[in-house]
Amino acid sequence: MAGITYFVALPFDVADGNVVVGEPIECPSPAAAIERAQGLWKVLGHTGAVAFSRTGDPATGDFRDATMLRKFGVVPDDLSAL
């Protein structure tokens, strides 16, 4: 599959005793996604954050499963919905 690779930092927080996903932030590279995720967790105080990549074709909506780059702090065990 040809396509585009997106790099994303995704924060997590706790609400009503549950870990919930925040707003994803698209980044220009894997290193930028990792740095942004770490900053979301360590500097901005989110409960946790992940950096991941995902490759696919936006025109057809066909995407491969996400590839985890790094995790920081508390994140859900099941990240298959990324």
All heavy atoms as a GROMACS GRO file, in nm:
protein
  601
    1MET      N    1   0.084  -0.117   0.000
    1MET     CA    2   0.000   0.000   0.000
    1MET      C    3   0.088   0.123   0.000
    1MET      O    4   0.172   0.142   0.086
    1MET     CB    5  -0.089  -0.002   0.125
    1MET     CG    6  -0.146   0.131   0.158
    1MET     SD    7  -0.242   0.150   0.310
    1MET     CE    8  -0.191   0.026   0.419
    2ALA      N    9   0.071   0.207  -0.098
    2ALA     CA   10   0.138   0.336  -0.099
    2ALA      C   11   0.056   0.432  -0.015
    2ALA      O   12  -0.062   0.413   0.005
    2ALA     CB   13   0.150   0.387  -0.241
    3GLY      N   14   0.121   0.534   0.033
    3GLY     CA   15   0.043   0.629   0.112
    3GLY      C   16   0.131   0.726   0.185
    3GLY      O   17   0.249   0.744   0.155
    4ILE      N   18   0.071   0.789   0.283
    4ILE     CA   19   0.135   0.890   0.364
    4ILE      C   20   0.152   0.836   0.505
    4ILE      O   21   0.064   0.768   0.556
    4ILE     CB   22   0.048   1.017   0.367
    4ILE    CG1   23   0.034   1.074   0.226
    4ILE    CG2   24   0.104   1.120   0.462
    4ILE    CD1   25  -0.066   1.187   0.216
    5THR      N   26   0.265   0.870   0.568
    5THR     CA   27   0.285   0.834   0.707
    5THR      C   28   0.265   0.957   0.793
    5THR      O   29   0.324   1.062   0.768
    5THR     CB   30   0.426   0.776   0.731
    5THR    OG1   31   0.439   0.658   0.652
    5THR    CG2   32   0.447   0.741   0.877
    6TYR      N   33   0.177   0.944   0.891
    6TYR     CA   34   0.150   1.050   0.986
    6TYR      C   35   0.221   1.017   1.117
    6TYR      O   36   0.225   0.900   1.157
    6TYR     CB   37   0.000   1.061   1.013
    6TYR     CG   38  -0.079   1.106   0.893
    6TYR    CD1   39  -0.141   1.014   0.810
    6TYR    CD2   40  -0.092   1.241   0.863
    6TYR    CE1   41  -0.213   1.055   0.700
    6TYR    CE2   42  -0.164   1.283   0.752
    6TYR     CZ   43  -0.224   1.189   0.671
    6TYR     OH   44  -0.294   1.230   0.561
    7PHE      N   45   0.274   1.118   1.182
    7PHE     CA   46   0.337   1.104   1.313
    7PHE      C   47   0.254   1.185   1.411
    7PHE      O   48   0.223   1.302   1.385
    7PHE     CB   49   0.482   1.153   1.309
    7PHE     CG   50   0.561   1.083   1.204
    7PHE    CD1   51   0.588   1.144   1.082
    7PHE    CD2   52   0.607   0.954   1.224
    7PHE    CE1   53   0.661   1.079   0.984
    7PHE    CE2   54   0.678   0.887   1.126
    7PHE     CZ   55   0.705   0.950   1.006
    8VAL      N   56   0.217   1.124   1.521
    8VAL     CA   57   0.119   1.184   1.611
    8VAL      C   58   0.162   1.172   1.756
    8VAL      O   59   0.215   1.069   1.798
    8VAL     CB   60  -0.019   1.115   1.594
    8VAL    CG1   61  -0.124   1.175   1.686
    8VAL    CG2   62  -0.064   1.122   1.449
    9ALA      N   63   0.137   1.279   1.833
    9ALA     CA   64   0.150   1.277   1.979
    9ALA      C   65   0.008   1.284   2.034
    9ALA      O   66  -0.074   1.364   1.988
    9ALA     CB   67   0.232   1.395   2.027
   10LEU      N   68  -0.022   1.197   2.130
   10LEU     CA   69  -0.157   1.186   2.181
   10LEU      C   70  -0.156   1.186   2.334
   10LEU      O   71  -0.100   1.095   2.395
   10LEU     CB   72  -0.220   1.056   2.130
   10LEU     CG   73  -0.365   1.029   2.159
   10LEU    CD1   74  -0.454   1.133   2.091
   10LEU    CD2   75  -0.402   0.890   2.110
   11PRO      N   76  -0.216   1.289   2.397
   11PRO     CA   77  -0.218   1.294   2.544
   11PRO      C   78  -0.332   1.213   2.603
   11PRO      O   79  -0.434   1.188   2.537
   11PRO     CB   80  -0.238   1.443   2.572
   11PRO     CG   81  -0.320   1.491   2.457
   11PRO     CD   82  -0.273   1.410   2.338
   12PHE      N   83  -0.315   1.174   2.729
   12PHE     CA   84  -0.419   1.106   2.806
   12PHE      C   85  -0.433   1.176   2.940
   12PHE      O   86  -0.335   1.226   2.995
   12PHE     CB   87  -0.383   0.959   2.830
   12PHE     CG   88  -0.385   0.876   2.705
   12PHE    CD1   89  -0.271   0.863   2.628
   12PHE    CD2   90  -0.501   0.813   2.664
   12PHE    CE1   91  -0.272   0.788   2.512
   12PHE    CE2   92  -0.502   0.737   2.548
   12PHE     CZ   93  -0.388   0.724   2.472
   13ASP      N   94  -0.556   1.181   2.990
   13ASP     CA   95  -0.584   1.240   3.121
   13ASP      C   96  -0.681   1.150   3.196
   13ASP      O   97  -0.738   1.057   3.138
   13ASP     CB   98  -0.644   1.380   3.106
   13ASP     CG   99  -0.541   1.481   3.058
   13ASP    OD1  100  -0.442   1.501   3.129
   13ASP    OD2  101  -0.559   1.536   2.948
   14VAL      N  102  -0.702   1.180   3.323
   14VAL     CA  103  -0.799   1.106   3.403
   14VAL      C  104  -0.922   1.193   3.422
   14VAL      O  105  -0.913   1.309   3.460
   14VAL     CB  106  -0.739   1.068   3.540
   14VAL    CG1  107  -0.846   1.002   3.628
   14VAL    CG2  108  -0.622   0.973   3.522
   15ALA      N  109  -1.039   1.135   3.392
   15ALA     CA  110  -1.167   1.202   3.412
   15ALA      C  111  -1.264   1.102   3.473
   15ALA      O  112  -1.282   0.992   3.419
   15ALA     CB  113  -1.221   1.256   3.281
   16ASP      N  114  -1.321   1.137   3.585
   16ASP     CA  115  -1.416   1.048   3.655
   16ASP      C  116  -1.355   0.912   3.682
   16ASP      O  117  -1.422   0.809   3.670
   16ASP     CB  118  -1.546   1.034   3.576
   16ASP     CG  119  -1.620   1.165   3.560
   16ASP    OD1  120  -1.614   1.248   3.653
   16ASP    OD2  121  -1.683   1.186   3.454
   17GLY      N  122  -1.227   0.908   3.714
   17GLY     CA  123  -1.159   0.783   3.748
   17GLY      C  124  -1.117   0.698   3.630
   17GLY      O  125  -1.066   0.588   3.648
   18ASN      N  126  -1.138   0.745   3.509
   18ASN     CA  127  -1.101   0.670   3.389
   18ASN      C  128  -0.996   0.748   3.310
   18ASN      O  129  -1.000   0.871   3.304
   18ASN     CB  130  -1.223   0.648   3.299
   18ASN     CG  131  -1.327   0.563   3.365
   18ASN    OD1  132  -1.297   0.458   3.421
   18ASN    ND2  133  -1.452   0.608   3.362
   19VAL      N  134  -0.909   0.676   3.244
   19VAL     CA  135  -0.812   0.740   3.155
   19VAL      C  136  -0.881   0.767   3.022
   19VAL      O  137  -0.940   0.677   2.962
   19VAL     CB  138  -0.686   0.651   3.136
   19VAL    CG1  139  -0.589   0.715   3.039
   19VAL    CG2  140  -0.618   0.623   3.268
   20VAL      N  141  -0.877   0.893   2.979
   20VAL     CA  142  -0.944   0.934   2.855
   20VAL      C  143  -0.842   0.995   2.759
   20VAL      O  144  -0.743   1.054   2.801
   20VAL     CB  145  -1.059   1.032   2.881
   20VAL    CG1  146  -1.170   0.966   2.960
   20VAL    CG2  147  -1.010   1.156   2.952
   21VAL      N  148  -0.870   0.982   2.631
   21VAL     CA  149  -0.781   1.032   2.528
   21VAL      C  150  -0.804   1.182   2.505
   21VAL      O  151  -0.917   1.230   2.512
   21VAL     CB  152  -0.799   0.952   2.397
   21VAL    CG1  153  -0.935   0.974   2.336
   21VAL    CG2  154  -0.691   0.984   2.299
   22GLY      N  155  -0.695   1.253   2.478
   22GLY     CA  156  -0.702   1.396   2.448
   22GLY      C  157  -0.700   1.418   2.298
   22GLY      O  158  -0.719   1.326   2.218
   23GLU      N  159  -0.672   1.541   2.260
   23GLU     CA  160  -0.669   1.580   2.118
   23GLU      C  161  -0.535   1.539   2.055
   23GLU      O  162  -0.429   1.576   2.105
   23GLU     CB  163  -0.686   1.732   2.109
   23GLU     CG  164  -0.711   1.782   1.971
   23GLU     CD  165  -0.845   1.739   1.915
   23GLU    OE1  166  -0.941   1.722   1.991
   23GLU    OE2  167  -0.852   1.722   1.791
   24PRO      N  168  -0.538   1.464   1.944
   24PRO     CA  169  -0.412   1.426   1.878
   24PRO      C  170  -0.342   1.546   1.815
   24PRO      O  171  -0.408   1.640   1.769
   24PRO     CB  172  -0.457   1.327   1.770
   24PRO     CG  173  -0.601   1.357   1.747
   24PRO     CD  174  -0.655   1.415   1.874
   25ILE      N  175  -0.210   1.543   1.815
   25ILE     CA  176  -0.129   1.650   1.757
   25ILE      C  177  -0.041   1.590   1.649
   25ILE      O  178   0.045   1.506   1.677
   25ILE     CB  179  -0.042   1.716   1.865
   25ILE    CG1  180  -0.130   1.773   1.976
   25ILE    CG2  181   0.045   1.825   1.803
   25ILE    CD1  182  -0.055   1.809   2.101
   26GLU      N  183  -0.063   1.631   1.524
   26GLU     CA  184   0.019   1.582   1.414
   26GLU      C  185   0.156   1.648   1.420
   26GLU      O  186   0.169   1.767   1.448
   26GLU     CB  187  -0.048   1.611   1.280
   26GLU     CG  188   0.020   1.542   1.165
   26GLU     CD  189  -0.056   1.557   1.034
   26GLU    OE1  190  -0.176   1.585   1.035
   26GLU    OE2  191   0.010   1.542   0.930
   27CYS      N  192   0.260   1.570   1.395
   27CYS     CA  193   0.399   1.617   1.403
   27CYS      C  194   0.472   1.587   1.272
   27CYS      O  195   0.434   1.495   1.199
   27CYS     CB  196   0.471   1.549   1.519
   27CYS     SG  197   0.392   1.580   1.679
   28PRO      N  198   0.579   1.662   1.243
   28PRO     CA  199   0.646   1.645   1.114
   28PRO      C  200   0.740   1.525   1.104
   28PRO      O  201   0.781   1.489   0.994
   28PRO     CB  202   0.726   1.775   1.098
   28PRO     CG  203   0.747   1.824   1.238
   28PRO     CD  204   0.626   1.779   1.316
   29SER      N  205   0.775   1.462   1.217
   29SER     CA  206   0.871   1.351   1.212
   29SER      C  207   0.852   1.262   1.335
   29SER      O  208   0.786   1.302   1.432
   29SER     CB  209   1.014   1.405   1.212
   29SER     OG  210   1.043   1.463   1.339
   30PRO      N  211   0.911   1.142   1.334
   30PRO     CA  212   0.903   1.055   1.452
   30PRO      C  213   0.965   1.122   1.575
   30PRO      O  214   0.908   1.116   1.684
   30PRO     CB  215   0.980   0.930   1.412
   30PRO     CG  216   0.994   0.934   1.266
   30PRO     CD  217   0.982   1.076   1.224
   31ALA      N  218   1.081   1.186   1.557
   31ALA     CA  219   1.148   1.251   1.671
   31ALA      C  220   1.062   1.363   1.728
   31ALA      O  221   1.053   1.380   1.850
   31ALA     CB  222   1.284   1.305   1.628
   32ALA      N  223   0.995   1.438   1.641
   32ALA     CA  224   0.908   1.546   1.688
   32ALA      C  225   0.788   1.491   1.764
   32ALA      O  226   0.746   1.549   1.865
   32ALA     CB  227   0.863   1.631   1.570
   33ALA      N  228   0.733   1.380   1.718
   33ALA     CA  229   0.619   1.319   1.787
   33ALA      C  230   0.660   1.270   1.925
   33ALA      O  231   0.586   1.289   2.023
   33ALA     CB  232   0.562   1.204   1.704
   34ILE      N  233   0.778   1.209   1.935
   34ILE     CA  234   0.827   1.161   2.064
   34ILE      C  235   0.852   1.278   2.158
   34ILE      O  236   0.811   1.276   2.275
   34ILE     CB  237   0.954   1.075   2.046
   34ILE    CG1  238   0.918   0.944   1.976
   34ILE    CG2  239   1.022   1.050   2.180
   34ILE    CD1  240   1.037   0.865   1.926
   35GLU      N  241   0.916   1.382   2.108
   35GLU     CA  242   0.946   1.499   2.190
   35GLU      C  243   0.816   1.566   2.237
   35GLU      O  244   0.804   1.606   2.353
   35GLU     CB  245   1.031   1.598   2.112
   35GLU     CG  246   1.078   1.714   2.194
   35GLU     CD  247   1.174   1.804   2.117
   35GLU    OE1  248   1.254   1.752   2.038
   35GLU    OE2  249   1.166   1.926   2.137
   36ARG      N  250   0.720   1.578   2.148
   36ARG     CA  251   0.592   1.641   2.184
   36ARG      C  252   0.518   1.557   2.287
   36ARG      O  253   0.463   1.610   2.384
   36ARG     CB  254   0.507   1.660   2.059
   36ARG     CG  255   0.368   1.718   2.083
   36ARG     CD  256   0.370   1.862   2.136
   36ARG     NE  257   0.426   1.954   2.044
   36ARG     CZ  258   0.357   2.029   1.959
   36ARG    NH1  259   0.227   2.022   1.954
   36ARG    NH2  260   0.420   2.112   1.878
   37ALA      N  261   0.516   1.424   2.269
   37ALA     CA  262   0.448   1.337   2.366
   37ALA      C  263   0.513   1.348   2.503
   37ALA      O  264   0.444   1.357   2.606
   37ALA     CB  265   0.449   1.192   2.317
   38GLN      N  266   0.644   1.348   2.507
   38GLN     CA  267   0.714   1.362   2.634
   38GLN      C  268   0.681   1.496   2.699
   38GLN      O  269   0.658   1.503   2.820
   38GLN     CB  270   0.864   1.347   2.616
   38GLN     CG  271   0.939   1.348   2.748
   38GLN     CD  272   1.088   1.324   2.731
   38GLN    OE1  273   1.145   1.350   2.625
   38GLN    NE2  274   1.150   1.272   2.834
   39GLY      N  275   0.675   1.601   2.621
   39GLY     CA  276   0.641   1.733   2.674
   39GLY      C  277   0.498   1.739   2.725
   39GLY      O  278   0.470   1.804   2.827
   40LEU      N  279   0.406   1.674   2.655
   40LEU     CA  280   0.267   1.670   2.702
   40LEU      C  281   0.258   1.608   2.840
   40LEU      O  282   0.181   1.653   2.926
   40LEU     CB  283   0.180   1.591   2.604
   40LEU     CG  284   0.153   1.656   2.470
   40LEU    CD1  285   0.094   1.555   2.372
   40LEU    CD2  286   0.061   1.776   2.486
   41TRP      N  287   0.337   1.505   2.862
   41TRP     CA  288   0.336   1.435   2.989
   41TRP      C  289   0.416   1.508   3.096
   41TRP      O  290   0.365   1.542   3.202
   41TRP     CB  291   0.389   1.292   2.969
   41TRP     CG  292   0.419   1.220   3.094
   41TRP    CD1  293   0.329   1.179   3.189
   41TRP    CD2  294   0.546   1.178   3.141
   41TRP    NE1  295   0.394   1.115   3.291
   41TRP    CE2  296   0.528   1.112   3.263
   41TRP    CE3  297   0.674   1.189   3.090
   41TRP    CZ2  298   0.633   1.058   3.335
   41TRP    CZ3  299   0.779   1.134   3.162
   41TRP    CH2  300   0.758   1.071   3.282
   42LYS      N  301   0.542   1.535   3.066
   42LYS     CA  302   0.635   1.586   3.166
   42LYS      C  303   0.618   1.736   3.193
   42LYS      O  304   0.623   1.779   3.307
   42LYS     CB  305   0.778   1.558   3.121
   42LYS     CG  306   0.882   1.577   3.228
   42LYS     CD  307   1.016   1.525   3.179
   42LYS     CE  308   1.118   1.527   3.290
   42LYS     NZ  309   1.246   1.472   3.247
   43VAL      N  310   0.598   1.815   3.090
   43VAL     CA  311   0.593   1.960   3.106
   43VAL      C  312   0.450   2.009   3.128
   43VAL      O  313   0.426   2.090   3.218
   43VAL     CB  314   0.656   2.030   2.983
   43VAL    CG1  315   0.643   2.181   2.994
   43VAL    CG2  316   0.801   1.989   2.966
   44LEU      N  317   0.356   1.961   3.047
   44LEU     CA  318   0.219   2.011   3.056
   44LEU      C  319   0.133   1.936   3.156
   44LEU      O  320   0.019   1.975   3.181
   44LEU     CB  321   0.154   2.010   2.917
   44LEU     CG  322   0.221   2.103   2.816
   44LEU    CD1  323   0.152   2.094   2.681
   44LEU    CD2  324   0.222   2.246   2.867
   45GLY      N  325   0.184   1.826   3.212
   45GLY     CA  326   0.116   1.759   3.322
   45GLY      C  327   0.002   1.666   3.286
   45GLY      O  328  -0.081   1.634   3.371
   46HIS      N  329  -0.004   1.620   3.162
   46HIS     CA  330  -0.104   1.519   3.128
   46HIS      C  331  -0.069   1.389   3.201
   46HIS      O  332   0.047   1.364   3.234
   46HIS     CB  333  -0.110   1.496   2.977
   46HIS     CG  334  -0.168   1.611   2.902
   46HIS    ND1  335  -0.303   1.630   2.886
   46HIS    CD2  336  -0.107   1.717   2.842
   46HIS    CE1  337  -0.324   1.741   2.817
   46HIS    NE2  338  -0.207   1.796   2.789
   47THR      N  339  -0.168   1.306   3.224
   47THR     CA  340  -0.146   1.179   3.293
   47THR      C  341  -0.048   1.090   3.218
   47THR      O  342   0.030   1.018   3.277
   47THR     CB  343  -0.282   1.106   3.309
   47THR    OG1  344  -0.368   1.190   3.385
   47THR    CG2  345  -0.265   0.974   3.378
   48GLY      N  346  -0.054   1.096   3.088
   48GLY     CA  347   0.035   1.018   3.003
   48GLY      C  348   0.025   1.067   2.860
   48GLY      O  349  -0.056   1.154   2.828
   49ALA      N  350   0.108   1.011   2.775
   49ALA     CA  351   0.106   1.046   2.632
   49ALA      C  352   0.176   0.937   2.554
   49ALA      O  353   0.260   0.865   2.607
   49ALA     CB  354   0.174   1.180   2.608
   50VAL      N  355   0.140   0.925   2.427
   50VAL     CA  356   0.206   0.831   2.337
   50VAL      C  357   0.245   0.904   2.210
   50VAL      O  358   0.182   1.003   2.171
   50VAL     CB  359   0.118   0.710   2.302
   50VAL    CG1  360   0.086   0.628   2.424
   50VAL    CG2  361  -0.009   0.751   2.231
   51ALA      N  362   0.348   0.853   2.147
   51ALA     CA  363   0.387   0.896   2.013
   51ALA      C  364   0.371   0.774   1.924
   51ALA      O  365   0.415   0.665   1.960
   51ALA     CB  366   0.531   0.945   2.012
   52PHE      N  367   0.305   0.792   1.810
   52PHE     CA  368   0.286   0.679   1.719
   52PHE      C  369   0.288   0.727   1.575
   52PHE      O  370   0.277   0.847   1.548
   52PHE     CB  371   0.157   0.603   1.751
   52PHE     CG  372   0.030   0.678   1.723
   52PHE    CD1  373  -0.034   0.667   1.600
   52PHE    CD2  374  -0.028   0.758   1.820
   52PHE    CE1  375  -0.151   0.735   1.575
   52PHE    CE2  376  -0.147   0.826   1.796
   52PHE     CZ  377  -0.209   0.815   1.672
   53SER      N  378   0.302   0.632   1.484
   53SER     CA  379   0.293   0.663   1.342
   53SER      C  380   0.186   0.575   1.280
   53SER      O  381   0.152   0.468   1.333
   53SER     CB  382   0.427   0.640   1.272
   53SER     OG  383   0.461   0.504   1.273
   54ARG      N  384   0.134   0.623   1.169
   54ARG     CA  385   0.030   0.548   1.098
   54ARG      C  386   0.044   0.578   0.950
   54ARG      O  387   0.053   0.694   0.910
   54ARG     CB  388  -0.107   0.591   1.148
   54ARG     CG  389  -0.216   0.501   1.104
   54ARG     CD  390  -0.316   0.480   1.215
   54ARG     NE  391  -0.406   0.376   1.173
   54ARG     CZ  392  -0.536   0.389   1.164
   54ARG    NH1  393  -0.593   0.500   1.201
   54ARG    NH2  394  -0.610   0.289   1.122
   55THR      N  395   0.047   0.474   0.868
   55THR     CA  396   0.063   0.489   0.724
   55THR      C  397  -0.064   0.446   0.653
   55THR      O  398  -0.124   0.345   0.689
   55THR     CB  399   0.181   0.404   0.674
   55THR    OG1  400   0.300   0.447   0.742
   55THR    CG2  401   0.202   0.419   0.525
   56GLY      N  402  -0.102   0.524   0.553
   56GLY     CA  403  -0.220   0.488   0.477
   56GLY      C  404  -0.248   0.584   0.364
   56GLY      O  405  -0.171   0.674   0.336
   57ASP      N  406  -0.361   0.561   0.302
   57ASP     CA  407  -0.404   0.642   0.190
   57ASP      C  408  -0.529   0.720   0.231
   57ASP      O  409  -0.637   0.663   0.244
   57ASP     CB  410  -0.436   0.551   0.072
   57ASP     CG  411  -0.473   0.628  -0.053
   57ASP    OD1  412  -0.495   0.751  -0.045
   57ASP    OD2  413  -0.480   0.565  -0.160
   58PRO      N  414  -0.516   0.852   0.254
   58PRO     CA  415  -0.632   0.930   0.297
   58PRO      C  416  -0.745   0.932   0.195
   58PRO      O  417  -0.861   0.946   0.231
   58PRO     CB  418  -0.577   1.070   0.317
   58PRO     CG  419  -0.431   1.064   0.300
   58PRO     CD  420  -0.396   0.931   0.244
   59ALA      N  421  -0.713   0.913   0.068
   59ALA     CA  422  -0.815   0.915  -0.036
   59ALA      C  423  -0.910   0.796  -0.025
   59ALA      O  424  -1.030   0.807  -0.051
   59ALA     CB  425  -0.751   0.919  -0.174
   60THR      N  426  -0.855   0.680   0.014
   60THR     CA  427  -0.938   0.560   0.025
   60THR      C  428  -0.976   0.528   0.169
   60THR      O  429  -1.064   0.446   0.193
   60THR     CB  430  -0.862   0.438  -0.032
   60THR    OG1  431  -0.747   0.414   0.049
   60THR    CG2  432  -0.824   0.458  -0.176
   61GLY      N  433  -0.907   0.591   0.265
   61GLY     CA  434  -0.933   0.562   0.406
   61GLY      C  435  -0.869   0.433   0.453
   61GLY      O  436  -0.896   0.386   0.564
   62ASP      N  437  -0.784   0.375   0.371
   62ASP     CA  438  -0.718   0.249   0.405
   62ASP      C  439  -0.588   0.279   0.480
   62ASP      O  440  -0.495   0.336   0.422
   62ASP     CB  441  -0.689   0.170   0.277
   62ASP     CG  442  -0.634   0.031   0.305
   62ASP    OD1  443  -0.661  -0.023   0.414
   62ASP    OD2  444  -0.564  -0.022   0.217
   63PHE      N  445  -0.581   0.241   0.608
   63PHE     CA  446  -0.465   0.266   0.691
   63PHE      C  447  -0.418   0.139   0.758
   63PHE      O  448  -0.500   0.055   0.797
   63PHE     CB  449  -0.496   0.371   0.799
   63PHE     CG  450  -0.501   0.510   0.748
   63PHE    CD1  451  -0.619   0.562   0.696
   63PHE    CD2  452  -0.389   0.590   0.750
   63PHE    CE1  453  -0.624   0.692   0.648
   63PHE    CE2  454  -0.392   0.720   0.702
   63PHE     CZ  455  -0.510   0.770   0.651
   64ARG      N  456  -0.287   0.127   0.773
   64ARG     CA  457  -0.229   0.017   0.851
   64ARG      C  458  -0.250   0.046   0.999
   64ARG      O  459  -0.280   0.158   1.038
   64ARG     CB  460  -0.080   0.005   0.824
   64ARG     CG  461  -0.046  -0.034   0.684
   64ARG     CD  462   0.103  -0.048   0.668
   64ARG     NE  463   0.134  -0.077   0.529
   64ARG     CZ  464   0.245  -0.042   0.469
   64ARG    NH1  465   0.339   0.023   0.535
   64ARG    NH2  466   0.266  -0.072   0.343
   65ASP      N  467  -0.228  -0.056   1.081
   65ASP     CA  468  -0.234  -0.036   1.226
   65ASP      C  469  -0.126   0.063   1.267
   65ASP      O  470  -0.020   0.072   1.204
   65ASP     CB  471  -0.213  -0.168   1.301
   65ASP     CG  472  -0.332  -0.262   1.286
   65ASP    OD1  473  -0.442  -0.215   1.251
   65ASP    OD2  474  -0.314  -0.382   1.311
   66ALA      N  475  -0.152   0.135   1.374
   66ALA     CA  476  -0.056   0.232   1.426
   66ALA      C  477   0.068   0.159   1.479
   66ALA      O  478   0.059   0.048   1.530
   66ALA     CB  479  -0.120   0.314   1.537
   67THR      N  480   0.182   0.225   1.467
   67THR     CA  481   0.308   0.175   1.521
   67THR      C  482   0.347   0.264   1.638
   67THR      O  483   0.365   0.385   1.622
   67THR     CB  484   0.419   0.180   1.414
   67THR    OG1  485   0.379   0.098   1.304
   67THR    CG2  486   0.551   0.130   1.470
   68MET      N  487   0.356   0.205   1.756
   68MET     CA  488   0.392   0.279   1.876
   68MET      C  489   0.540   0.319   1.870
   68MET      O  490   0.626   0.236   1.846
   68MET     CB  491   0.367   0.193   2.000
   68MET     CG  492   0.392   0.263   2.130
   68MET     SD  493   0.279   0.400   2.159
   68MET     CE  494   0.124   0.317   2.137
   69LEU      N  495   0.567   0.447   1.892
   69LEU     CA  496   0.705   0.496   1.896
   69LEU      C  497   0.754   0.504   2.039
   69LEU      O  498   0.864   0.457   2.070
   69LEU     CB  499   0.715   0.632   1.827
   69LEU     CG  500   0.669   0.636   1.680
   69LEU    CD1  501   0.666   0.779   1.629
   69LEU    CD2  502   0.761   0.550   1.595
   70ARG      N  503   0.676   0.565   2.130
   70ARG     CA  504   0.711   0.575   2.272
   70ARG      C  505   0.586   0.599   2.354
   70ARG      O  506   0.490   0.658   2.306
   70ARG     CB  507   0.806   0.692   2.298
   70ARG     CG  508   0.946   0.679   2.249
   70ARG     CD  509   1.038   0.594   2.336
   70ARG     NE  510   1.052   0.635   2.473
   70ARG     CZ  511   1.143   0.719   2.520
   70ARG    NH1  512   1.228   0.776   2.438
   70ARG    NH2  513   1.149   0.746   2.647
   71LYS      N  514   0.589   0.555   2.482
   71LYS     CA  515   0.483   0.582   2.579
   71LYS      C  516   0.545   0.656   2.696
   71LYS      O  517   0.657   0.627   2.736
   71LYS     CB  518   0.426   0.452   2.635
   71LYS     CG  519   0.342   0.372   2.543
   71LYS     CD  520   0.277   0.261   2.625
   71LYS     CE  521   0.267   0.134   2.548
   71LYS     NZ  522   0.200   0.030   2.626
   72PHE      N  523   0.467   0.747   2.753
   72PHE     CA  524   0.510   0.821   2.872
   72PHE      C  525   0.396   0.824   2.972
   72PHE      O  526   0.280   0.849   2.934
   72PHE     CB  527   0.547   0.966   2.836
   72PHE     CG  528   0.659   0.976   2.736
   72PHE    CD1  529   0.632   0.989   2.601
   72PHE    CD2  530   0.791   0.973   2.778
   72PHE    CE1  531   0.736   0.999   2.509
   72PHE    CE2  532   0.895   0.982   2.686
   72PHE     CZ  533   0.866   0.995   2.551
   73GLY      N  534   0.426   0.799   3.098
   73GLY     CA  535   0.325   0.808   3.204
   73GLY      C  536   0.222   0.698   3.196
   73GLY      O  537   0.249   0.586   3.152
   74VAL      N  538   0.100   0.732   3.238
   74VAL     CA  539  -0.011   0.635   3.244
   74VAL      C  540  -0.093   0.645   3.116
   74VAL      O  541  -0.149   0.750   3.084
   74VAL     CB  542  -0.101   0.665   3.366
   74VAL    CG1  543  -0.219   0.569   3.369
   74VAL    CG2  544  -0.020   0.656   3.495
   75VAL      N  545  -0.098   0.532   3.045
   75VAL     CA  546  -0.179   0.524   2.923
   75VAL      C  547  -0.257   0.392   2.928
   75VAL      O  548  -0.214   0.298   2.996
   75VAL     CB  549  -0.092   0.532   2.795
   75VAL    CG1  550  -0.020   0.664   2.786
   75VAL    CG2  551   0.006   0.418   2.787
   76PRO      N  552  -0.368   0.382   2.858
   76PRO     CA  553  -0.444   0.257   2.858
   76PRO      C  554  -0.361   0.141   2.802
   76PRO      O  555  -0.273   0.162   2.717
   76PRO     CB  556  -0.561   0.287   2.766
   76PRO     CG  557  -0.572   0.435   2.760
   76PRO     CD  558  -0.434   0.487   2.779
   77ASP      N  559  -0.387   0.021   2.852
   77ASP     CA  560  -0.317  -0.098   2.803
   77ASP      C  561  -0.354  -0.128   2.658
   77ASP      O  562  -0.269  -0.168   2.579
   77ASP     CB  563  -0.349  -0.219   2.890
   77ASP     CG  564  -0.288  -0.208   3.028
   77ASP    OD1  565  -0.181  -0.144   3.042
   77ASP    OD2  566  -0.346  -0.263   3.123
   78ASP      N  567  -0.480  -0.109   2.624
   78ASP     CA  568  -0.527  -0.140   2.489
   78ASP      C  569  -0.526  -0.013   2.404
   78ASP      O  570  -0.611   0.073   2.420
   78ASP     CB  571  -0.666  -0.200   2.495
   78ASP     CG  572  -0.719  -0.238   2.357
   78ASP    OD1  573  -0.639  -0.242   2.260
   78ASP    OD2  574  -0.840  -0.262   2.346
   79LEU      N  575  -0.431  -0.004   2.316
   79LEU     CA  576  -0.423   0.111   2.224
   79LEU      C  577  -0.459   0.071   2.081
   79LEU      O  578  -0.422   0.138   1.987
   79LEU     CB  579  -0.283   0.172   2.230
   79LEU     CG  580  -0.244   0.231   2.366
   79LEU    CD1  581  -0.096   0.272   2.365
   79LEU    CD2  582  -0.331   0.349   2.400
   80SER      N  583  -0.531  -0.039   2.066
   80SER     CA  584  -0.562  -0.089   1.932
   80SER      C  585  -0.652   0.005   1.854
   80SER      O  586  -0.658  -0.003   1.732
   80SER     CB  587  -0.629  -0.227   1.943
   80SER     OG  588  -0.750  -0.219   2.015
   81ALA      N  589  -0.722   0.096   1.921
   81ALA     CA  590  -0.810   0.189   1.851
   81ALA      C  591  -0.735   0.303   1.784
   81ALA      O  592  -0.793   0.381   1.711
   81ALA     CB  593  -0.914   0.246   1.948
   82LEU      N  594  -0.604   0.313   1.808
   82LEU     CA  595  -0.527   0.418   1.741
   82LEU      C  596  -0.528   0.388   1.595
   82LEU      O  597  -0.500   0.439   1.507
   82LEU     CB  598  -0.384   0.424   1.794
   82LEU     CG  599  -0.365   0.456   1.942
   82LEU    CD1  600  -0.218   0.452   1.977
   82LEU    CD2  601  -0.422   0.592   1.974
   0.00000   0.00000   0.00000
